[in-house]
Amino acid sequence: MTTPDLTRSRWTGTPPAPDPLPGGVPSAGAVTTPSAASAHPSGLPGQRATFSPELVRGDFPILHRTVNGHPLVWLDNGATTQKPRQVIETLAAFYGSANSNIHRGAHTMAREATEAYEGGRAAVADFLGAPSPDDIVFVRGTTEAINLVAQSWGRTNLGPGDDILVPVLEHHSNIVPWQMVAKETRARVVPVPLQPDGQIDLDAYADLLSMRTQLVAISHASNVLGTVPPVREMTALAHRYGAKVLVDGAQAVAHFPVDVQDLDADFYVFSGHKLFAPTGIGALYAKPEVLHGMAPWQGGGNMIESVGFGGTTFAPVPHLLEAGTGHISGVVGLLSALNWLTSFDRDAIAAYETSLMAYAQQAMATVPGLDLLGSAPDRIAVLTFTLAGHDPSEIAAWLDRDGIAVRAGHHCAQPALAHYGVQSAARASLALYNTAEEVDKLVASLLRLHESA
């Protein structure tokens, strides 16, 4: 095998696929998606695979197992997505034949691992439409990314009397870090109310913005209501007041394409495990001028240039914010997941999920006593509901007997649920591999639960 060319870790487009690492681990830019190749007779790299849920399901071994004697129906995608065999095989190949630490080693395997790791950074930049891989910081996930921004950017830029606007629909991970840094800096977190259908009250948002507003923290898609706010317009309005905008993309990136430059977001964050990638890996995008003004959040190896007891000099961003050994295999798995997902027509995926959600909404409306929370017109396929006479945990346990996995509880979004006067609810969240047949199984089981009362 030829030695990987480390300079290729900075590509901004789609270069010719280099040789894979031993065992099939992709190096920077490699597109190792057997499903994509099999969908095209020519199998030429760069061609998009024809999307169909049946084709996709063939890539997910776990979807072919049984639970309690029934075929698994995985409707808990809002919590985590399943992993295609391409990602699973890539992780096994990395640990089986290519495992090494990165950046500091001069040996062959260190160079190969560094190539794959920095190739992952370039792939994330391309996936988000970021100008450069240097705008991407690897983190454990969305939660760590938000905490990083809160502690690094927030400590420097927030002070007494400053406002942080946070819509009521946010996940706790986009509320609690701001409360913590607000307490430390004597800023305040200001909730932005919702309309009855789960949309953000844009009139209230406009009224709350002022020269005191330093940050708006908003999800690109709600994990409990499915609401997709008009992020681009809200960002533009915030920028008129000089405020920065952080967008939580955890629930968005698996469902529709994202372009951070079009959104004009100052920060954009997401988690790999909600994007068909491993757990424990995620990414933070920040505008270069913002990123270069952020101080180190943690200290240690990898983020330094030199260390002495007389003082320490730091590495440039993004390494400045990546103390210690990163989740190397996680980045390799994320690269594989991005290659897999982007081998399909993402607009076709979004259209399919929208039609499946509409089908599910109509089907679930036939269950007596079932109440769906939120009806925003622009939304992802998240269906959070209550069923009269049944606790959400009871609903989830009942469905599990039929092999159907849904989530029950407060979904780390208690203010959003409180908007509807409930403390907990059940949630079925759909992904590109779910089908109308699975929706039918969900509804049939819920009907049996209703009839059993």
C-alpha positions as a printed Julia matrix, in Angstrom:
453×3 Matrix{Float64}:
   0.0     0.0     0.0
   1.25    3.49   -0.76
   1.97    5.81    2.13
  -0.92    8.25    2.66
  -0.27   11.82    1.65
  -0.95   13.9     4.77
  -1.4    17.08    2.75
  -4.66   15.65    1.44
  -6.24   16.02    4.88
  -7.0    19.64    3.95
  -9.14   18.99    0.9
 -12.34   21.02    0.54
 -14.1    19.04   -2.14
 -14.22   15.4    -3.18
 -10.8    14.22   -4.34
 -10.09   10.95   -6.1
 -10.39    8.12   -3.59
  -6.96    7.14   -2.24
  -5.9     3.66   -1.27
  -7.72    2.43    1.84
  -5.83    1.76    5.01
  -5.19   -1.9     5.9
  -8.41   -3.81    6.38
 -10.49   -1.34    4.41
 -10.29    1.63    6.79
 -10.9     4.75    4.67
  -8.22    7.39    4.52
  -9.08   11.02    3.83
 -11.71   11.36    1.17
 -12.18    7.64    0.57
 -15.75    6.68   -0.21
 -16.29    3.15    1.03
 -20.0     2.63    0.64
 -20.81   -0.81   -0.78
 -24.52    0.05   -0.81
 -23.81    3.0    -3.1
 -21.71    0.95   -5.47
 -24.27   -1.84   -5.64
 -26.99    0.64   -6.55
 -25.19    1.61   -9.74
 -24.19   -0.95  -12.38
 -21.02    1.02  -13.06
 -20.18    1.44   -9.38
 -18.3     4.61  -10.24
 -17.16    6.75   -7.29
 -19.03   10.0    -6.84
 -22.32    8.66   -8.17
 -25.29    8.9    -5.83
 -27.06    5.73   -4.81
 -30.75    5.4    -5.57
 -32.52    5.85   -2.23
 -35.14    3.45   -0.99
 -35.82    2.36    2.59
 -35.54   -1.28    1.52
 -32.06   -0.69    0.11
 -31.02    1.19    3.22
 -32.35   -1.45    5.61
 -30.05   -4.01    4.04
 -27.11   -2.03    5.42
 -28.26   -2.3     9.07
 -27.67   -5.71   10.67
 -29.47   -4.77   13.89
 -32.73   -4.14   12.07
 -32.9    -7.85   11.27
 -32.89   -9.06   14.88
 -35.93   -9.94   16.96
 -37.01   -8.5    20.3
 -39.39  -10.5    22.47
 -40.1   -12.79   19.55
 -40.97   -9.98   17.14
 -38.94   -8.28   14.4
 -37.35   -5.14   15.81
 -39.13   -1.88   14.99
 -36.64    0.85   15.91
 -38.54    4.08   16.51
 -36.1     5.62   18.97
 -33.95    7.45   16.45
 -34.23   10.74   18.31
 -32.21    9.13   21.1
 -29.73    7.37   18.82
 -29.62    6.01   15.31
 -28.5     2.51   14.37
 -25.22    1.97   12.53
 -24.81    0.67    8.98
 -22.5    -2.28    8.41
 -20.09    0.02    6.59
 -19.47    1.92    9.84
 -19.29   -1.26   11.91
 -16.8    -2.86    9.52
 -14.71    0.31    9.36
 -14.39    0.42   13.15
 -13.41   -3.26   13.3
 -10.85   -2.77   10.53
  -9.34    0.27   12.22
  -8.84   -1.52   15.53
  -7.8    -4.74   13.8
  -5.1    -3.36   11.54
  -4.64    0.41   11.74
  -4.92    1.49   15.39
  -2.45    4.2    16.39
  -2.33    7.53   18.13
  -2.19   10.58   15.91
  -0.25   13.77   15.15
   2.86   13.09   17.22
   4.09    9.81   15.75
   6.63    9.53   12.94
   5.9     5.9    12.11
   3.72    4.65    9.27
   0.63    3.76   11.29
   0.68    7.12   13.08
   0.73    8.86    9.72
  -2.13    6.68    8.45
  -4.25    7.3    11.56
  -3.56   11.02   11.35
  -4.6    11.01    7.71
  -7.89    9.31    8.58
  -8.53   11.62   11.55
  -7.87   14.82    9.65
  -9.77   13.39    6.71
 -12.73   13.12    9.07
 -12.36   16.78    9.95
 -12.37   17.73    6.28
 -15.43   15.53    5.67
 -17.33   17.24    8.5
 -16.45   20.66    7.07
 -17.7    19.56    3.66
 -20.85   18.03    5.18
 -21.72   21.3     6.95
 -20.66   23.59    4.12
 -17.94   25.12    6.31
 -15.22   27.15    4.55
 -12.32   25.13    5.99
 -11.55   22.0     8.05
  -9.82   24.37   10.48
 -13.29   25.63   11.47
 -14.17   22.19   12.92
 -13.43   21.11   16.5
 -13.97   17.48   17.5
 -15.85   16.91   20.76
 -17.7    14.03   22.44
 -21.03   15.27   21.16
 -23.52   18.13   21.13
 -23.54   18.51   24.91
 -19.78   18.91   25.16
 -19.76   21.29   22.19
 -22.3    23.59   23.84
 -20.45   23.46   27.16
 -17.21   24.27   25.34
 -18.75   27.37   23.77
 -20.38   28.38   27.06
 -17.13   28.09   29.02
 -14.65   29.29   26.42
 -16.58   31.94   24.5
 -19.14   32.68   27.21
 -16.73   33.41   30.06
 -14.92   35.95   27.89
 -17.89   37.65   26.25
 -20.72   37.58   28.78
 -21.11   39.95   31.69
 -23.62   41.54   34.07
 -26.83   42.58   32.34
 -26.22   40.54   29.18
 -29.02   38.37   27.77
 -28.88   34.84   26.38
 -32.1    34.04   24.49
 -33.14   30.38   24.61
 -36.46   29.13   23.14
 -38.68   27.02   25.38
 -38.44   24.09   22.95
 -34.73   23.51   23.65
 -33.1    20.33   24.89
 -31.68   20.61   28.41
 -28.18   20.54   26.88
 -28.95   23.89   25.29
 -30.36   25.36   28.49
 -28.32   24.2    31.47
 -24.84   25.23   30.2
 -26.13   28.75   29.61
 -27.66   28.86   33.09
 -24.32   27.8    34.54
 -22.26   30.39   32.7
 -24.93   33.07   33.28
 -24.67   32.49   37.03
 -20.9    32.82   36.83
 -20.92   35.96   34.68
 -24.12   37.52   36.1
 -25.8    37.41   32.71
 -29.35   36.09   32.41
 -31.05   33.38   30.39
 -34.26   34.66   28.79
 -36.82   32.08   27.56
 -38.46   32.65   24.18
 -42.09   31.41   24.31
 -43.8    29.01   21.93
 -47.03   29.23   20.02
 -49.7    26.55   20.66
 -48.55   24.48   17.65
 -44.95   24.3    18.9
 -43.47   27.01   16.69
 -41.31   29.69   18.25
 -43.24   32.9    18.84
 -41.3    35.07   16.42
 -43.01   38.28   17.51
 -41.97   37.62   21.09
 -38.47   36.74   19.89
 -38.17   40.03   18.02
 -39.39   41.94   21.1
 -36.89   40.18   23.39
 -33.88   40.97   21.21
 -31.98   44.06   22.25
 -28.47   45.46   22.47
 -28.17   43.46   25.69
 -28.52   40.21   23.73
 -25.13   38.56   23.36
 -26.2    35.09   22.28
 -29.19   33.23   20.85
 -29.07   29.46   21.4
 -31.52   27.58   19.21
 -32.08   24.05   17.95
 -32.27   23.41   14.22
 -34.94   20.78   14.98
 -36.67   20.0    18.26
 -36.13   16.56   19.75
 -39.59   16.5    21.34
 -41.85   18.52   19.02
 -40.01   18.07   15.73
 -40.26   21.81   15.11
 -37.79   23.21   12.57
 -37.5    26.93   13.36
 -36.66   29.53   10.7
 -33.04   29.57   11.84
 -31.7    31.63    8.97
 -34.2    34.44    9.56
 -33.77   34.32   13.34
 -30.01   34.47   12.94
 -30.2    37.47   10.64
 -32.37   39.31   13.15
 -30.01   38.48   16.02
 -27.03   39.73   14.05
 -28.67   43.13   13.68
 -28.14   43.51   17.43
 -24.61   42.17   17.3
 -25.55   38.9    18.98
 -23.93   35.58   18.2
 -26.06   32.54   17.33
 -25.42   28.93   18.32
 -27.44   26.29   16.46
 -27.96   22.85   18.0
 -28.05   20.54   14.98
 -28.23   17.24   16.88
 -31.7    16.38   15.55
 -31.31   18.06   12.16
 -28.2    16.67   10.47
 -29.6    13.18    9.86
 -32.78   14.51    8.25
 -31.84   17.28    5.83
 -28.77   18.99    4.36
 -27.13   21.76    6.38
 -25.15   24.73    5.1
 -23.69   26.76    7.95
 -22.66   29.58    5.63
 -26.2    29.9     4.29
 -27.56   29.89    7.85
 -24.82   32.39    8.82
 -24.54   30.57   12.16
 -21.69   31.61   14.44
 -21.65   28.13   16.01
 -23.16   24.85   14.83
 -22.96   21.61   16.83
 -24.0    17.98   16.35
 -23.49   14.44   17.66
 -22.29   11.52   15.56
 -24.47    8.9    17.2
 -27.63   10.58   15.91
 -26.08   10.51   12.44
 -25.47    6.73   12.04
 -21.96    7.13   13.53
 -20.47    5.89   16.83
 -21.22    7.36   20.23
 -18.75    9.66   21.91
 -17.92   11.75   18.85
 -19.35   15.03   17.63
 -18.29   18.32   16.13
 -18.38   22.04   16.72
 -18.25   24.47   13.81
 -17.45   28.09   14.54
 -16.79   31.02   12.29
 -13.03   31.56   12.0
 -13.08   35.02   13.55
 -15.05   33.67   16.52
 -13.02   30.49   16.89
  -9.71   32.36   16.91
 -10.95   34.47   19.81
 -11.78   31.49   22.03
  -9.48   30.58   24.92
  -8.52   27.0    25.79
 -11.2    25.18   27.72
  -9.02   22.29   28.86
  -5.28   21.89   29.07
  -3.08   18.93   28.21
  -1.43   17.24   25.29
  -2.23   17.95   21.64
  -3.25   21.56   22.28
   0.24   22.95   22.95
   3.22   24.13   20.97
   5.69   24.12   23.86
   5.51   23.72   27.64
   7.91   25.0    30.28
   7.56   26.05   33.87
   8.17   29.57   32.72
   5.13   29.45   30.47
   3.27   27.53   27.79
   2.48   28.4    24.19
  -0.58   26.88   22.57
  -1.29   25.25   19.24
  -3.54   27.1    16.78
  -7.23   26.29   16.46
  -8.81   23.84   16.09
  -6.2    21.84   18.05
  -6.2    24.51   20.76
  -9.64   23.24   21.83
  -8.86   19.51   21.56
  -6.83   18.67   24.65
  -5.63   15.1    25.01
  -6.01   12.1    22.74
  -9.14   12.44   20.66
 -11.71    9.77   19.9
  -9.75    8.57   16.88
 -11.89    5.55   16.05
 -14.98    7.72   16.55
 -13.75   10.14   13.9
 -12.97    7.22   11.57
 -16.5     5.92   12.16
 -17.98    9.38   11.63
 -16.13    9.69    8.33
 -17.56    6.34    7.25
 -21.08    7.38    8.3
 -20.85   10.66    6.39
 -19.61    8.87    3.28
 -22.48    6.39    3.6
 -25.2     9.0     4.15
 -24.03   11.4     1.46
 -23.87    8.59   -1.1
 -27.67    8.95   -1.27
 -29.77   11.82   -2.58
 -30.5    13.67    0.66
 -33.41   15.58   -0.8
 -35.0    12.22   -1.65
 -34.44   11.09    1.94
 -36.06   14.25    3.32
 -39.05   13.85    1.01
 -39.49   10.21    2.02
 -39.33   11.01    5.74
 -41.86   13.82    5.31
 -44.32   11.5     3.57
 -43.77    8.78    6.18
 -44.4    11.28    8.97
 -47.66   12.38    7.34
 -48.73    8.75    7.06
 -47.85    8.17   10.72
 -49.77   11.25   11.86
 -52.9    10.07   10.06
 -52.55    6.52   11.29
 -51.95    7.5    14.92
 -55.0     9.79   14.82
 -57.14    6.63   14.61
 -56.13    5.6    18.14
 -58.78    6.8    20.63
 -57.36    9.03   23.35
 -54.04    9.59   21.62
 -52.85   13.2    21.58
 -49.89   14.26   19.43
 -47.89   17.18   20.84
 -47.0    19.92   18.39
 -48.24   20.57   14.89
 -45.71   23.0    13.45
 -45.89   22.95    9.65
 -42.11   22.7     9.25
 -40.87   19.72   11.24
 -38.9    16.49   11.26
 -40.45   13.08   11.83
 -40.7    13.2    15.62
 -44.06   12.09   17.02
 -44.42   12.74   20.74
 -47.73   11.69   22.23
 -49.81   10.85   25.26
 -52.52    8.2    25.5
 -55.41    8.82   27.87
 -55.37    6.48   30.85
 -51.83    5.23   30.26
 -48.53    6.42   31.68
 -45.84    6.94   29.02
 -43.58    4.34   30.65
 -46.47    1.85   30.49
 -46.92    2.65   26.78
 -43.23    2.06   26.09
 -43.21   -1.22   28.01
 -46.31   -2.44   26.16
 -44.82   -1.6    22.77
 -41.56   -3.28   23.71
 -43.41   -6.58   24.12
 -44.2    -6.3    20.41
 -40.59   -5.51   19.56
 -41.28   -1.78   19.09
 -38.74    0.61   20.62
 -39.93    4.09   21.55
 -38.77    6.57   24.17
 -40.75    7.57   27.28
 -40.1    10.3    29.82
 -39.33   14.02   29.72
 -36.91   13.67   26.76
 -34.53   16.19   28.35
 -36.97   18.89   27.27
 -39.1    19.58   30.33
 -39.95   23.21   29.47
 -41.27   22.12   26.05
 -43.48   19.45   27.63
 -44.65   21.91   30.28
 -45.87   24.13   27.44
 -48.45   21.38   26.81
 -49.2    20.82   30.48
 -47.5    17.42   30.76
 -44.43   16.15   32.56
 -43.71   13.13   30.39
 -44.77   11.61   27.09
 -43.98    8.77   24.7
 -42.02    9.49   21.52
 -41.73    7.66   18.22
 -38.96    9.18   16.1
 -38.5     8.06   12.51
 -35.45    7.73   10.29
 -34.73    6.92    6.67
 -34.86    3.14    7.29
 -38.34    3.13    8.84
 -41.35    2.03    6.8
 -45.13    2.37    6.63
 -45.37   -1.27    7.69
 -43.56   -0.42   10.91
 -45.91    2.5    11.5
 -48.82    0.08   11.06
 -47.32   -2.2    13.7
 -47.01    0.74   16.09
 -50.62    1.77   15.58
 -51.93   -1.79   15.86
 -50.11   -2.24   19.18
 -51.43    1.06   20.51
 -54.95    0.05   19.54
 -54.54   -3.2    21.45
 -53.33   -1.23   24.47
 -56.38    1.02   24.28
 -58.71   -1.96   23.99
 -57.07   -3.72   26.94
 -58.06   -0.95   29.35
